[in-house]
Amino acid sequence: MKIAVYSFTAGAVALSATALGFPTMYKRAIEQAKALACAAESIASGVVTPHCSNVAAMDVGAIREVWVEDMIVDFLSGDVHTMDISSSRFFSNLLPVPGVKWAKTESTQRVTVVDNGNPIATFNTPSSPGTVTGSSYVGVVSKCPLKINPGQEENFVAFMVAILTKPEHTYSIRGDIHARLQVNIPFTDLQTSLTTPRIAFDSPVTLKGFNSFPKVDFVKLDDFAFDPATGVYTLTATINIHNFSQFVLSLGDIIFRVADKTGSVVGLATVKDMKLKMGDNHVTGIVTGTSKEMYDTLTTTGDTIIFQGFDGSSPNLILAKSLTPLRVPMYVPPLSPPKA
C-alpha cells in the first residue's frame, strides 16, 4: 500500500503543478507538503476533508471543460421563477492525475448558470451515477428545479430569447461537484472509495438553439368551420414543428397572434399542451379569425401566415416575455371552403 500511496501523492503533486498552469482554472497558493499530506490522508480515510478540498492538488481530476448533449426544460412547475430541468448526458473533460485511474463515480452538482456575465439561475442536482474513461467523465443531470435568481428575471428572459431565436447560444456554468469515486490503486488489484466534497468548474457551454423555428409545415386539415352570422372561421390543423435545437421544452398551452404577410394581425392560434422534443413534433393548432380577406385567400390560393409571440402567449409571464420576439412563418395550401 505504501507504493500506492506514494504513486497517488506523486500524481497529486503533478496535478497541482499542471493545474496552476491553466489560467482559466481556480488557482490556489499551495505548499507541496500540504498536497502530499492531503493525498495520503485521503487515501487512508477515503474522504477528502473540506481543508484538503481547498488544496488545488486535491481538486481531483480538476475539470477543464463541461458540455451537455441536451437540455430538457419543463415550464409547468406552477412557479414562474422555477422550472424543472434535466439532461440525458453530461460530459466533462478532466485534468487527469498521473498514475491514477478513476473506475466509476456518483455525484451531485451545485451549478450557477451565467449568461453575458449575469448569474441568472441556479440548480442543485440529486445524486446520480457516472463513469470516467480516461480523462472524460460522463453522467446525467437528473431532474431538479432550476431557480431564477432574484433580480435576474429580465436577464433570464434575454437568455431564453437567445435560445429561441438564435441558431446557437453560448453561456457558462460554474459551480462544484461532490463525488464519490472508486479509485483503482496503481500497481495493485485494489480499489478504494474516495469522497471529494468539492471539484470546482467554470466552463462555457454552447448548445444549438431554435433559430426562430425556420421549418414549420402544414401537414393536414383536421376541421374547418365558418359562421356566416359572425364571420368567425375556425381552422384546426396538424402542424409539424421541426426542432433542430438541443433543447426539449414543455410549455403548456400557448397562444400566438396570427398575422398575414404584411404583418397585420388577422387572428389567434392556440396549441394545447405544447411539447417540443428534438426532431419532428406533430401538434394540433387551432386558428380563429374574422378577416374576410384572409378567409378568401386561404380558400382560393392559400398563403403564408405568421405566428407571433406576444405578452399573452402564456400564463407564465417569464415564458410569455421569452416568446414575444418570435415570428414564425408557415405556408397554408389552398383549403376547400367548409360546407354550409
C-alpha positions in Angstrom: 0.0 0.0 0.0 2.9 2.4 0.5 3.7 2.2 -3.2 0.1 3.0 -4.0 0.1 6.0 -1.6 3.4 7.3 -3.0 2.2 6.9 -6.5 -1.0 8.7 -5.7 0.8 11.6 -3.9 3.2 11.9 -6.8 0.3 12.2 -9.1 -1.4 14.8 -6.9 1.8 16.9 -6.9 2.0 16.6 -10.7 -1.7 17.6 -10.9 -1.2 20.7 -8.7 1.7 21.9 -10.9 -0.4 21.3 -14.1 -3.5 23.0 -12.6 -1.5 26.1 -11.7 -0.5 26.3 -15.4 -4.1 26.8 -16.5 -5.2 30.4 -16.2 -8.9 29.6 -16.6 -8.9 27.2 -13.6 -9.3 28.1 -9.9 -5.7 28.8 -8.8 -4.7 28.4 -5.2 -1.4 29.1 -3.5 -0.4 25.7 -2.1 2.6 24.1 -0.4 3.8 20.8 -1.6 3.8 19.4 1.9 0.1 20.2 2.3 -0.6 18.5 -1.0 1.3 15.4 0.0 -0.3 15.3 3.4 -3.8 15.6 2.0 -3.2 13.0 -0.6 -2.0 10.4 1.9 -4.8 11.4 4.3 -7.5 11.0 1.7 -6.3 7.6 0.5 -6.1 6.4 4.1 -9.5 7.7 5.2 -11.4 7.6 1.9 -12.6 11.1 2.4 -11.3 14.4 1.1 -11.8 16.8 4.0 -13.0 20.4 3.4 -9.5 21.5 4.3 -8.0 19.3 1.6 -10.6 20.2 -1.0 -9.2 23.8 -0.8 -5.8 22.4 -1.9 -5.5 22.5 -5.7 -3.7 19.2 -5.7 -6.9 17.5 -4.3 -9.3 19.1 -6.8 -9.3 15.5 -8.1 -9.2 15.4 -11.9 -9.8 19.2 -12.0 -12.5 19.9 -14.6 -11.3 21.8 -17.7 -14.4 21.8 -19.8 -18.1 20.8 -19.5 -20.7 20.2 -22.1 -24.2 18.6 -22.3 -25.9 16.6 -25.0 -29.3 18.1 -24.5 -31.2 20.3 -22.0 -34.8 19.3 -21.0 -36.8 22.2 -19.6 -40.3 22.0 -18.1 -42.1 25.3 -17.5 -45.1 23.7 -15.9 -44.0 23.7 -12.2 -46.6 26.4 -11.4 -43.9 28.8 -10.1 -42.9 31.4 -12.6 -39.4 31.6 -11.1 -38.8 27.8 -11.1 -38.7 25.2 -13.9 -37.6 21.5 -13.9 -34.5 20.7 -15.9 -32.5 17.6 -16.7 -30.1 16.3 -19.3 -29.6 12.8 -20.6 -25.8 13.1 -20.9 -23.4 15.4 -19.1 -19.7 15.4 -20.1 -16.7 16.9 -18.5 -13.1 16.9 -19.6 -10.9 16.2 -16.6 -7.3 17.1 -15.9 -6.0 13.6 -15.2 -4.0 12.6 -12.1 -0.9 10.8 -13.4 -0.8 7.1 -12.3 -4.4 7.1 -11.0 -7.4 5.6 -12.8 -11.0 6.5 -11.8 -13.2 3.5 -12.2 -16.7 5.0 -11.6 -18.3 7.7 -9.6 -21.5 9.0 -8.2 -22.0 12.7 -7.9 -24.2 15.7 -7.0 -23.7 19.1 -8.5 -24.3 22.7 -7.5 -24.4 24.9 -10.6 -24.9 28.5 -11.4 -25.9 29.4 -15.0 -24.2 32.6 -16.2 -25.2 34.4 -19.3 -23.5 37.6 -20.6 -21.8 37.8 -17.2 -25.1 37.6 -15.2 -25.7 34.8 -12.7 -29.2 34.2 -13.9 -30.2 30.9 -12.3 -29.0 28.0 -10.1 -29.7 24.3 -9.7 -28.6 21.5 -7.4 -28.8 18.0 -8.8 -29.7 14.9 -6.9 -27.1 12.1 -6.7 -26.6 10.2 -10.0 -24.2 7.6 -11.3 -21.4 8.4 -13.8 -18.4 6.8 -15.4 -14.8 8.0 -16.0 -13.0 6.8 -19.1 -9.5 8.2 -19.4 -9.9 11.9 -18.8 -13.6 12.1 -19.6 -16.5 11.9 -17.1 -19.9 11.0 -18.4 -23.1 11.3 -16.3 -26.6 12.7 -16.3 -28.3 15.7 -14.9 -31.2 14.2 -13.0 -34.5 16.1 -12.9 -34.2 19.1 -10.5 -35.5 22.6 -10.1 -33.8 25.5 -11.9 -34.4 28.6 -9.9 -34.2 32.1 -11.4 -32.0 34.2 -9.1 -33.7 37.3 -7.5 -33.4 40.4 -9.7 -32.3 38.3 -12.7 -35.7 37.9 -14.4 -35.0 40.2 -17.4 -31.6 38.6 -17.9 -33.2 35.2 -17.8 -35.7 36.3 -20.4 -32.8 37.6 -22.6 -31.2 34.1 -22.2 -34.4 32.4 -23.3 -34.9 34.8 -26.2 -31.4 33.9 -27.4 -32.2 30.2 -27.1 -35.4 30.6 -29.1 -34.2 32.9 -31.8 -30.5 32.1 -32.4 -29.0 29.1 -34.3 -26.8 28.5 -31.2 -26.0 30.2 -27.9 -23.0 30.1 -25.6 -23.3 30.6 -21.9 -21.4 29.5 -18.9 -22.0 27.1 -16.0 -19.9 27.2 -12.8 -20.1 25.5 -9.5 -18.8 22.3 -8.0 -19.3 18.6 -8.0 -19.5 16.4 -4.9 -18.4 13.0 -6.0 -18.0 9.5 -4.5 -15.1 8.0 -6.6 -13.9 4.4 -7.0 -10.2 4.6 -7.4 -8.1 1.9 -9.0 -4.8 1.9 -6.9 -1.7 1.9 -9.1 0.4 -1.3 -9.1 -2.2 -3.2 -7.3 -5.5 -5.0 -7.9 -7.2 -3.0 -5.2 -9.9 -0.3 -5.3 -10.7 2.3 -2.7 -13.5 4.8 -2.3 -12.7 8.5 -2.2 -15.3 11.2 -1.3 -14.5 14.7 -2.7 -16.7 17.4 -1.3 -15.9 20.0 -4.0 -14.5 19.6 -7.5 -14.8 23.2 -8.9 -15.6 24.0 -12.5 -16.2 27.1 -14.6 -16.9 26.3 -18.3 -18.6 27.8 -21.4 -21.4 25.6 -22.9 -22.6 26.0 -26.5 -25.9 24.5 -27.5 -27.9 24.7 -30.7 -30.9 27.0 -30.4 -34.3 27.0 -32.1 -33.3 29.7 -34.7 -36.9 31.1 -34.7 -38.2 27.7 -35.9 -37.3 28.0 -39.6 -39.2 24.9 -40.7 -42.9 24.6 -39.6 -45.1 22.7 -42.0 -48.8 22.4 -42.5 -49.5 18.7 -42.5 -53.2 18.3 -42.9 -56.5 20.0 -42.3 -58.5 18.4 -39.4 -61.5 20.7 -39.3 -62.7 23.9 -40.9 -65.8 25.8 -39.8 -67.3 29.1 -40.7 -70.1 31.0 -39.0 -71.7 33.4 -41.6 -73.6 35.2 -38.9 -70.5 36.4 -37.1 -67.9 36.0 -39.8 -65.7 33.8 -37.5 -63.8 30.9 -39.0 -62.1 28.2 -37.1 -59.3 26.2 -38.7 -57.9 23.1 -37.0 -54.8 21.6 -38.5 -52.0 19.2 -37.8 -48.7 21.1 -37.9 -45.1 19.7 -37.8 -42.6 21.8 -35.9 -39.1 20.8 -36.7 -36.8 21.2 -33.7 -33.2 21.4 -34.7 -32.0 22.5 -31.3 -30.5 20.6 -28.4 -33.4 21.7 -26.1 -36.6 19.8 -25.2 -39.3 22.1 -23.9 -42.6 21.5 -22.2 -44.5 24.8 -22.5 -48.2 24.1 -21.7 -51.0 25.9 -23.6 -49.5 28.5 -25.9 -51.4 31.3 -27.8 -49.9 33.1 -30.8 -51.2 36.0 -32.8 -51.7 35.1 -36.5 -50.5 37.8 -39.0 -50.6 37.9 -42.8 -47.5 38.7 -44.8 -47.9 42.4 -44.3 -47.7 41.9 -40.5 -51.4 42.7 -39.9 -52.9 40.6 -37.2 -55.8 38.5 -38.5 -56.5 36.0 -35.8 -55.2 33.9 -32.9 -53.7 30.4 -32.9 -53.7 28.0 -29.9 -51.6 25.0 -29.3 -52.7 22.9 -26.3 -50.0 21.3 -24.1 -47.2 22.3 -26.4 -44.1 20.0 -26.1 -41.1 20.2 -28.3 -38.7 17.3 -28.4 -35.7 17.2 -30.7 -36.7 16.4 -34.3 -40.3 16.4 -35.6 -43.2 17.4 -33.5 -46.8 17.0 -34.7 -49.1 19.3 -32.8 -52.6 20.4 -33.3 -53.1 24.2 -34.0 -56.5 25.9 -33.8 -56.7 29.2 -35.7 -59.6 31.5 -35.3 -60.2 34.8 -37.2 -62.7 37.2 -38.7 -60.7 38.6 -41.6 -62.7 38.1 -44.7 -59.7 38.8 -46.9 -57.6 36.1 -45.1 -60.5 33.6 -45.3 -60.9 34.3 -49.1 -57.2 33.9 -49.6 -57.0 30.6 -47.7 -59.9 29.2 -49.6 -58.6 30.1 -53.1 -54.8 30.4 -53.4 -53.5 29.6 -50.0 -51.0 31.9 -48.3 -48.2 32.2 -45.7 -49.3 33.1 -42.2 -47.0 34.2 -39.4 -47.3 33.1 -35.8 -46.3 35.9 -33.5 -45.5 35.6 -29.8 -46.9 38.3 -27.5 -47.2 39.1 -23.8 -50.3 36.9 -23.6 -48.8 33.8 -25.2 -48.5 32.0 -21.8 -49.9 32.5 -18.3 -46.2 32.1 -17.3 -45.0 35.7 -17.6 -41.3 34.8 -17.9 -42.2 32.4 -20.8 -44.6 34.9 -22.4 -41.9 37.5 -22.5 -39.4 35.0 -23.9 -41.9 34.1 -26.7 -42.7 37.7 -27.6 -40.0 38.3 -30.2 -40.9 35.1 -32.2 -42.1 35.4 -35.8 -42.6 32.0 -37.3 -44.0 31.7 -40.9 -46.0 28.7 -42.2 -47.4 28.2 -45.6 -51.1 27.1 -45.7 -52.1 25.5 -49.0 -55.5 26.2 -50.6 -58.3 24.9 -48.5 -61.7 23.8 -49.5 -64.4 26.1 -48.0 -66.3 24.5 -45.2 -69.7 23.1 -46.1 -72.7 25.3 -45.1 
